[in-house]
Each structure stands twice: as structure tokens, then as C-alpha cells.
Amino acid sequence: MNDSLVTIFGGGGFLGRQVAQALMARGARVRIAQRDLASAVKIKALGNLGQSQFVAADIRKPATVARALHGSDIVINLVGVLSGDFDAFHHEGAANVAKAAAAAGVSALVHISAIGADAASPSAYGRSKAAGEDAVKAAFPTATIIRPSIIFGPEDQFLNRFAQIIGSAPLIPVIGAGTKFQPVYVADVAQAIANAAEQPGVHGGKTYEVAGPQVMSMKEINRWIASAIGRDRPLVEVPGAFASLLAALPGGPITRDQLAMLGRDNVAAPGAQGLAALGVAPTPLSAVAGKWMVRYRKHGRFAGRAKA
């Protein structure tokens, strides 16, 4: 992939920075396309001089998409939102990227969806992701679609969010305690995306469900976090009726759609191709997450030296 130009829509975010680094390590040039470029500045330091470019683009606006991917060899769409107008970004925006990629004659398109993408999903998020996949396949049949489970890493809004709550609360309220996940390491997802982009002849036209090696319930995840940060707290399962009330509150801890998503497990389907098929060995949560969870210990990384 030496000297190929890869345009990454949403490339300045948590996953995007890892994808950009993986691609630049292989000699590719990356063009970061997104609405707010301020968050993408860190990418400059990840590659060599001139290896990164930046362009403002909004996937809801076809003209900006076409302009952003002009001259590209490969296109990757990472754009996703957890609230707001799901259809505008996950469906219509994905269609805009796929149509522009096809019109530009790029050699590969990698589209990031999510485990749980389903036209019959109880959540608008899941339904919009499914509609986006259909639109991408219609416009660019050889696109590679990658569906991750919940992604964790040093800058995530998953482990870090729960660790902040656990570190400051006298008990740990758990919504959707029995819902199962397969947390997947951000660096593994980035390598899988880079491999798919580099080998469209092998991975094009296929759908992959990328997940970690462990299936864990929401309650088990919270218990692991509490142990990792040395905060022994009682775990309290929040009843469904009370969770619904919390979801109805403006600015509450969870939205109605997120609560609906918790009604289904977020694990790879039996027999689905995943990280292994993309040439990546999955990293266990416990193997890496402790490195940044230390910041939430009462005495930080020196908690083990503190006197009781």
C-alpha cells in the first residue's frame, strides 16, 4: 500500500487515529475528512512529513464527500453517532460515501458498521446501521463491511466512563446487567480495517463481525473495572422500569434508544467471520486495559505503594 492515498471519513476520532497510524506505518498517505478538523491535529505526529492531509467534509453533503475523496485510491468510512439523527449519518451519509467512491473509481471501500445492525432492531441505531449497509452494498458491491462489538482503548468512552462512575460512587448501578458484549481492542480493529483496505481482492464484498476473545455481561464488565481500579463497591442491578424512567429524563445517564440496544446481546453471530479471517489475533481486555485504568485508582499508578 506504499504511497496509496487513503481517505478516512471520521478519521480524527478515537478509532480513526488508530486506523491512520496503522495505514501510515504501511507507507500509505492518509487524508482525514470530517466536519471538525480540530480533533485530527494529533495525527500529524503519527506519520512522516507530508504523509497526512486534512479536509473538511460532511458525509450528509454529497458535494463535500466527492471533493474530499478526489484522487483517492482507497476510502474508509468510520462515521458513526450515538445520538441524534442516526439515519442522516448511518444511512444517507453512508450512501453518499459509497456512491462517490464508486463514481471516483477507487479500488477499495471499507465501511464500518456495528454488531447489532438489523432492520428489525428495537433501536433506531441498529436499524440505521442496517440501512447503511444495504445502501453501501447497492452502490459499491465489493465494499468490505466491518461490524465491531463495543470498542475499548485508552481514550474510549466505555471503560473510562464506567471507571469514573465507579471511582466516585458508593455503589455501582448497572443498567442491562445481563446483556452480553465481546469488547474488542481498538488497535485490533484498526489493524483489521487496514488489512481489509490493503487486500480488497481477498476481503471485498464480505461482512466481518470483529469481537474480542471474551464474552462478558454488563455486570461482569463493571465488576472487572472495579477490581482493576481497586474500588470494591456493591453492584446494584437497575430494574427495567426504573431504567426506563432514567431514559426518559433529559440529559439522563442513558437514552431511550441506548436502553433499547441493551435489550439484545452485542456478540458476534455464530459462524461469522471475524478478526482471525482478517489476519488479527484478538487481545483480551485484561491484557492491556490495566495500563490506563490505573489513573482511576485512589492513589493513581502508585496505589500499590500507598499505606492502608
Secondary structure, DSSP 8 states (H G I E B T S, - for coil): -TT-EEEEETTTSHHHHHHHHHHHHTT-EEEEEES-GGGGGGGGGGS-TTSEEEEE--TTSHHHHHHHTTT-SEEEE----SSS-HIIIIIIIHHHHHHHHHHHT-SEEEEE--TT--TT-SSHHHHHHHHHHHHHHHH-TT-EEEEE-SEE-TT-SSHHHHHHHHHH-SSEEETTTT-EE--EEHHHHHHHHHHHHH-HHHHTT-EEEE--S--EEHHHHHHHHHHHTT----EEE--HHHHHHHHHSTT-SS-HHHHHHTTS-B---TT---TGGGT-----HHHHTHHHHGGGSTTGGGGGGS--
